[in-house]
């Protein structure tokens, strides 16, 4: 080591945390850290949230030789447990960093928009010495070697950096409760036809798959550093990992999926979470037998509570045609059925693998009728009896270079968009959440992220349900909770065991079937000796299995 110091500043969130994953650390951070190590730097790591809370950290970065900031937004939305850096923050930080050589990299290279419904514009960033384009780690390496600011991605070069930079996760403020997203591929099998009109993945060209050995090596290094939560993501369709790219919709190769997940399990034998991200419903509908086998391989190795995110986007055939989308409504419905068939079994009350649906508003060809068709489709899902973990509804945020940047209906149907979103929350999300997480469902290892009344937390995983606990709980406290109520996009949970004799009256009222009036009567009658005595007074509840009855001097 030469004693050169550096910081990697994380201002990037891949997707809204309240809709996507809990606090996580992206592959960009780990590969950039590995590249810095290969050049003799001692890199530190900071998140944008840490800098927001402690402006003195700017001084620490100013005392270093080099700062790399990863920034940008690829999916607009609301955030919990980590909000990406705004354009104003990026500029301000760049202006304040005077001593070190500064680099800006990540999705910011595609352009920046403050949220959905607006175009992501390039050339808006200032304050940094260099904007790294292409692969951040390779671009940084190219600069440190020969002064170039563009890097071409190559897994053979970047895999060693990913493994070397794994230990950076220990510096994350939420460690060890951090999701490690593992890239498995980049590029799109539909790149030759342009792919979906709004997507940046075709920019990378046809798919290039990362080797099983490279993935396993990174997972092994992360596991050695203390990581226990993994998501195989950052690809358009996990089912086609290792498939032939001769076709626009290649058939899954179940043996390759099994090999991939087996290797991760071998590399991290004591992992707590192993989930997936994107799945193309068009793949499932076009290759049902191969897809079933691939999904079964995933279910055999993953952990329950997993979600296969379907990029449906719309139920309007004309919008599908104009935007070169992946699947028709009937194909998506068939894919929902197949995922339920293979992944709908429950383990400790939690479904193994369910589909999630993504809708995008503002695409070319959209009309007021589009929203009616979307509502009709979701009504059909409810009527089918199949389960869907969640529905994401967002406005288009087109990037320069995509067809949607020029061809869209942004701002045209705002009233219909808002009405559709509200209707889905009330008429689809609430009844579906009741089906997925019935009263009395136990949710293990909920990590509290925000303290209050209620406090909010989530399990680790892909798209975990938001849990409100009706009492103050300190952040990073990990508790098991039982579901006692449902909101439109969240559940209310009581920490287990639910001690009837010790709970405050306000908390007692959350026991299903109790309410405020009965809670007062319970408090006046306490202590109860056992469940039989409690049921004789109150009647059965859906959470009887999680009730306890401690007797202390204060309750005698």
Protein Blocks (a to p, Z undefined) as FASTA:
>chain_A
ZZiacddddfbdfbafklmccddddfklmmmmmmmmmnopacddddfklmmmmmmlmmmm
mmpmbdcddeddfbgcddehiacddfklmmmmmmmmmmbccddedjklnopcfbehiacd
ehkaghiabdcehjfklmmmmmmmnopabdcddfklmmmmmmmmmmmmmmpmkbcbbcdd
ddfbecjfklmnopafkbcklmnopaddddfklmmmmmmmmmmnopabdcdehifblklg
oiafkbfbdcddfklmmmmmmmmmmmmmmbfbdcdfddcfklmmmmmmlmmmmmmmmmmm
mcehiacdddekpacfklmmmnopabdfklmmmmmmmmmmmmmpceehiafbdcddddde
hiehiafklmmmmmmmmmmmmmnopacfbdcdddddddehiaklmnccehklmmmmmmmm
mmmmmmmmmmmmmmmmgghiacehiacfbgcdddddddedehiacdddfbdcdehiacdd
ddfbdcfkbccdddddddfklpcfklmmmpghkammlmmmmmmmpccfbfklmmmmnopc
fklmmgccdddfklZZ
